[in-house]
Amino acid sequence: MSLTAKDVADSPGSHVVEIYAKTFCWYCRAARRLLDAKGVQYHEINLGKEPARRVEMIERSLAATVPQIFIHGQCIGGYDELKALEEKGLLDPMLKVG
């Protein structure tokens, strides 16, 4: 089976920031707002539209709640953890490549 560009783009770990989320989740919206305010591009996996990817999220994060946020393939947790990194000044260095 050959991979399409979409398959590669949607594969876990292929983006700097990935968010497993649901549309009507307050914490998911808050995480998107924080990243949008910083001008951070992210790849969102909408579990409402792709429920089969929930298993993938749980396997990667070892958590069943949303959002689950990954930076450079490393799970940082959910919105509370994202906000804490931002407040401590640790988020910007994590987003940098290298």
C-alpha positions as CSV (number, residue, x, y, z in Angstrom):
1,M,0.0,0.0,0.0
2,S,1.5,3.3,-1.0
3,L,1.2,6.4,1.2
4,T,-0.4,9.6,0.0
5,A,0.7,13.1,1.1
6,K,-2.3,13.2,3.4
7,D,-1.3,9.9,5.0
8,V,2.2,11.2,5.7
9,A,0.8,14.5,7.0
10,D,-1.7,12.7,9.3
11,S,0.8,10.3,10.7
12,P,1.6,10.6,14.4
13,G,4.7,12.6,15.1
14,S,4.9,14.3,11.7
15,H,4.0,17.8,13.1
16,V,5.7,20.0,15.7
17,V,2.4,20.4,17.6
18,E,-0.4,17.9,17.5
19,I,-3.7,18.0,19.4
20,Y,-6.2,15.2,19.9
21,A,-9.4,17.1,20.5
22,K,-13.2,17.3,20.2
23,T,-15.1,20.2,18.8
24,F,-17.3,21.0,21.8
25,C,-14.7,20.5,24.5
26,W,-13.9,23.7,26.6
27,Y,-10.4,22.6,27.4
28,C,-9.7,21.8,23.7
29,R,-11.0,25.3,22.7
30,A,-8.8,26.9,25.4
31,A,-5.7,25.0,24.1
32,R,-6.5,26.1,20.5
33,R,-6.9,29.7,21.6
34,L,-3.6,29.7,23.5
35,L,-1.7,28.3,20.5
36,D,-3.6,30.6,18.0
37,A,-2.7,33.6,20.2
38,K,1.0,32.6,20.0
39,G,0.8,32.1,16.2
40,V,1.6,28.4,16.6
41,Q,0.6,26.1,13.8
42,Y,-0.7,22.8,14.9
43,H,-2.3,19.6,13.5
44,E,-5.6,18.8,15.1
45,I,-7.0,15.3,15.2
46,N,-10.7,15.8,15.7
47,L,-11.9,12.7,17.6
48,G,-15.5,13.7,16.8
49,K,-14.8,13.2,13.1
50,E,-12.2,10.4,13.5
51,P,-13.3,8.4,16.6
52,A,-11.1,5.4,15.6
53,R,-8.0,7.6,16.3
54,R,-9.0,7.6,20.0
55,V,-7.1,4.3,20.5
56,E,-4.1,5.9,18.9
57,M,-4.3,8.8,21.3
58,I,-4.5,6.6,24.3
59,E,-1.6,4.4,23.1
60,R,0.5,7.5,22.6
61,S,-0.4,9.5,25.7
62,L,-1.6,6.8,28.1
63,A,-4.5,9.1,28.8
64,A,-8.2,8.9,27.7
65,T,-9.1,12.6,28.2
66,V,-9.0,15.4,25.6
67,P,-7.2,17.4,24.7
68,Q,-3.9,15.5,24.5
69,I,-1.2,17.7,23.2
70,F,2.2,16.6,21.7
71,I,5.2,18.8,21.0
72,H,7.9,17.2,18.8
73,G,6.2,13.9,19.4
74,Q,6.3,14.1,23.2
75,C,3.1,14.2,25.1
76,I,2.9,17.2,27.4
77,G,-0.6,16.4,28.6
78,G,-3.7,18.5,28.3
79,Y,-4.7,22.2,28.5
80,D,-3.7,22.6,32.1
81,E,-0.2,21.4,31.4
82,L,0.1,23.6,28.2
83,K,-1.0,26.6,30.2
84,A,1.5,25.9,33.0
85,L,4.3,25.6,30.5
86,E,3.3,29.0,29.0
87,E,3.1,30.6,32.4
88,K,6.6,29.3,33.4
89,G,8.1,30.5,30.1
90,L,8.9,27.0,29.0
91,L,6.5,26.6,26.1
92,D,8.4,28.8,23.6
93,P,11.7,26.9,24.0
94,M,9.9,23.6,23.6
95,L,8.4,24.8,20.3
96,K,11.8,25.6,18.8
97,V,13.3,23.0,16.5
98,G,16.6,21.6,17.7
